[in-house]
Amino acid sequence: MMRTVTNRTRVLLCLFALLLVLASCQTSGGQPQVTTNAQTEATTVVTENTDENGLYYDELPDSLDFNRTFKILGCDGLKTQFWSNEPESENPIRRAIYERNVTVEDRLGIEFEWEMVPGEWGEREVFLTALQTACDGGTPHDGVIAYNLVPPVVAVRGYAANLYDTEYLDLTAPWWPSVYLNELLVNDQIYCLVENNDFGVLRNMMAIFFNNDRLEDRNLESPYDLVARNEWTMDKLSEMVKDTYEDLDNDQKVSGGDIYGVCTATSSKMDAWFYGCGYRFSEVRDGQAVSLLTDPGLNDFVDMMVKFLDTKDVYMYDPQQSLMFYEQRAYFYAGITMMCEFSQSYGEINFGVVPMPKLNSEQERYYTHLSNTHDTWCVPYNVKDLDCTSAVMECMASESYRQIGPLYFETYLKLRYAPDERLAGMYDIIRESITFDFMYLFSCVYTKNPKDQYKLCYQQPQTYQWASIHAQYKSAWDAAFQQIVDTYAK
């Protein structure tokens, strides 16, 4: 049975911490405020259940010793986010990942054996075949760490174990995100898990980067101040980038060599605009998943994005968008937080980072979408020892919470990669605003992926309309959604 928190002190501290978070992240109008490192440090509480930084320990018994090899199937293209063989690496993150894994081995008496298989977007069937072949052959892997859209497919195909009723997973612990559980835990069943402090999660949060110098040249207000006043909206962004286009390369063409108000990607990163504005493709109500593909609001978002993108001031093109921002040819850039890691390679850039803009000031909160390159756990249905696997998953997530998250998020994102002190508070807002969508996570079950068909409507509005696309695929989409729902009815 899933373990629950029994220590009274820990429960009281959790409630206390929650009150502190709510107090520091809300203005009188209910909107997030910028918090500082000093504010965070001032509220640290240390007890027998926390370390010197106020971070909780897990409740795994010290006596655990499985004395065995633990085989993990991992996505080769993303392995640097969860695997390292560099104990002496000059990169502190690589060292921390290595040390985290060694700590788990030492605590549980296991030795990791990693099998890396291609498994990103274009190679996901290769990964699925490797997993299914191992299961069908009777020698399943002990655990699977995959490209985030793969484990839901594993579940629908019947190859994933239910992780709710396990011996050692404590899904109430702070290293498991409640927003993910709210979407994926249905009928006391959950087949996939994401860690709160997974390196892939922390570096793949979508946000808006902005060039301070370019904004100051045009006497435009700082987005930091707009966020603080709850005025960071799509309309405000459109207003700020109006008439920013410049034909920098003088070729009389709108091209990647010019200057733009906004540069953004055309691939999955475009989903961040949709979720940032509070839209969804589904929701879970009273433990039941409900499709929202017929919601009239989806047409409203298409209309808004068509207007937003139909101007020279906005450039939407994959290969150039990050380079354009680094070379200071864009005022704003919609990208993932890991882009800060490379900014210093291009010289001094006076930049800032804020959440994706809201639809309007009436929207209650910001929403952060994760790019599809973060890591997700799942477990083969016929795993040999689910107790051992649940202990490994709990230990990995717990150690990441104390070793990986603080190092990367607090030290590198907030300090080492940050050009000013105000950025730390923005990263807090961005991280606290992460959201998930049940249908999006299961979207690869569909033959014609609804999220990708939907984007066509504002990327190529002369060719694609949502009403006609929905009518064309409605029967197939309804059948796929029912197949997903049926996975939780078994």
Secondary structure as UniProt FT lines:
FT   HELIX           8..24
FT   TURN            28..29
FT   HELIX           37..42
FT   TURN            48..49
FT   TURN            52..53
FT   TURN            62..63
FT   STRAND          68..75
FT   HELIX           76..81
FT   TURN            87..88
FT   HELIX           92..108
FT   STRAND          110..117
FT   HELIX           121..123
FT   HELIX           124..136
FT   TURN            137..138
FT   STRAND          143..147
FT   TURN            148..149
FT   HELIX           150..156
FT   TURN            157..158
FT   TURN            171..172
FT   TURN            174..175
FT   HELIX           178..184
FT   TURN            187..188
FT   TURN            196..197
FT   HELIX           199..202
FT   STRAND          205..211
FT   HELIX           212..217
FT   TURN            218..219
FT   HELIX           223..228
FT   TURN            229..230
FT   HELIX           234..241
FT   TURN            242..243
FT   TURN            248..249
FT   TURN            256..257
FT   STRAND          259..264
FT   HELIX           268..270
FT   HELIX           271..276
FT   TURN            277..278
FT   STRAND          282..285
FT   TURN            286..287
FT   STRAND          288..291
FT   TURN            293..294
FT   HELIX           297..309
FT   TURN            312..313
FT   STRAND          314..316
FT   TURN            318..320
FT   HELIX           321..326
FT   TURN            327..328
FT   STRAND          330..336
FT   HELIX           337..339
FT   HELIX           340..343
FT   HELIX           344..346
FT   STRAND          351..354
FT   TURN            361..362
FT   TURN            372..373
FT   STRAND          375..378
FT   TURN            381..382
FT   HELIX           386..405
FT   HELIX           406..416
FT   TURN            421..422
FT   HELIX           423..432
FT   HELIX           438..441
FT   HELIX           443..445
FT   HELIX           450..459
FT   TURN            461..463
FT   HELIX           466..487
FT   TURN            488..489
//
